[in-house]
Amino acid sequence: MTDTAPRPFIQVAKPLIGREEREAVMAVMESGQLAQGPKTAEFEAAFAAYIGVKHAIGVNSGTAALIVALQAHGVGPGDEVITTPFSFIATATSIIACGATPVFADVDPFDLNLDPACVEAAITERTKAVMPVHLFGHPARIAEIAELCADNGLALVEDAAQAHGAEHGGRRVGAFGTGCFSMYPTKNMTTGEGGMITTDDDEVARMCRIIRNHGQEERYVHEHFGLNWRMQDLNAAIGVVQMGHIEAWNETRIANAEALSRLIRTVETPRVRAGDRHVFHQYTIRVPSGRAALQEALKEAGVGTAIHYPIPIHRQPIMRKMGFDSASCPNAEAAAELVLSLPVHPSLGPEDIEFIAAAVNRLA
Ligand SMILES: *Cc1c(COP(=O)(O)O)cnc(C)c1O
């Protein structure tokens, strides 16, 4: 590229699908086994080994993973599930889909993840589970939350949709409780649509497999309530190939993030808690004023950005309509005004990173 050639626009997210993935999908098409079958089992075994748990259960989205995991823990009408309001809407709607009530606890300003003290304060006799999110790929204070759950007899369902390979104390997230991962195209790895549940608990795993398949263990005998949450082998074939790349991609994300943080001088860059592995699903800066103008200027300069998330869940119109808007979460509300995600995905090279950082330093 010469100096005068226009630079291609840098997208904020970009799925990586190569020849191997295309060939794997073609092989499934030729096999005739399109729905859940041997490729799903192969993907589940590889993913369980990656997270370091006994069981992984493939489903057809991250949202499905959350619903099935909650139901496998017996969450239903009358139960409360404590969660964070600073997340994607599916974190809360999955709880509502089970007939339960989401109870929003505030986040820790350090990592914008659930504050264990706020979780503890929100526990009532109706609390059945806690659902932390490992937002942007940074682990929540998951060991402390796991201890709280154990002390109070609560289920722990981790929304790890953005955190494939993130670690706390050397242990992968999704291994502390029942882990729920998304394989949506913008995530750290993809199957198209898809999701995965991880657990060490044999009974939870058994219930997940039953619930994802119409509540049946024996064919046409429906002991439990379930729906069709199954993963397709067409998607699982992509997942098997992506397992071979996820660690290299995570390492590239981390290196890109480190380079951005070294180069950016004009705004606050993401914080990483000592001892944690942040896998940078998003690289999110904090912009105390002029965020909309900065976003517009970066777009004109050729850098895509996104706001994750502009409205905390407890302030969303649907939560008002359904009466789930009573929580006071000032840290989440403040964060929603500050955050701006920059491109960090593994397709970016060093010159892209320098270009992004220079644009931020010039415009912020
Ligand atoms: C993406 C995402 C989900 C939902 O996953 P889908 O695969 O899109 O259904 C849930 N929670 C969080 C935090 C997410 O980022």
The ligand as a MOL file (V3000), in Angstrom:
LIG
                    3D

  0  0  0     0  0            999 V3000
M  V30 BEGIN CTAB
M  V30 COUNTS 15 15 0 0 0
M  V30 BEGIN ATOM
M  V30 1 C -23.2590 -12.9540 23.1000 0
M  V30 2 C -23.7080 -12.9690 24.5160 0
M  V30 3 C -24.7950 -13.7470 24.9450 0
M  V30 4 C -25.7110 -14.4710 23.9940 0
M  V30 5 O -25.0870 -15.3560 23.1460 0
M  V30 6 P -25.8060 -15.7210 21.7380 0
M  V30 7 O -24.9430 -16.8150 21.2160 0
M  V30 8 O -25.7680 -14.4880 20.9190 0
M  V30 9 O -27.1870 -16.1710 22.0560 0
M  V30 10 C -25.0750 -13.7940 26.2960 0
M  V30 11 N -24.3580 -13.0770 27.1870 0
M  V30 12 C -23.3310 -12.2950 26.8150 0
M  V30 13 C -22.5590 -11.5560 27.8540 0
M  V30 14 C -22.9810 -12.1980 25.4630 0
M  V30 15 O -21.9690 -11.4030 25.1060 0
M  V30 END ATOM
M  V30 BEGIN BOND
M  V30 1 1 1 2
M  V30 2 1 2 3
M  V30 3 2 2 14
M  V30 4 1 3 4
M  V30 5 2 3 10
M  V30 6 1 4 5
M  V30 7 1 5 6
M  V30 8 2 6 7
M  V30 9 1 6 8
M  V30 10 1 6 9
M  V30 11 1 10 11
M  V30 12 2 11 12
M  V30 13 1 12 13
M  V30 14 1 12 14
M  V30 15 1 14 15
M  V30 END BOND
M  V30 END CTAB
M  END
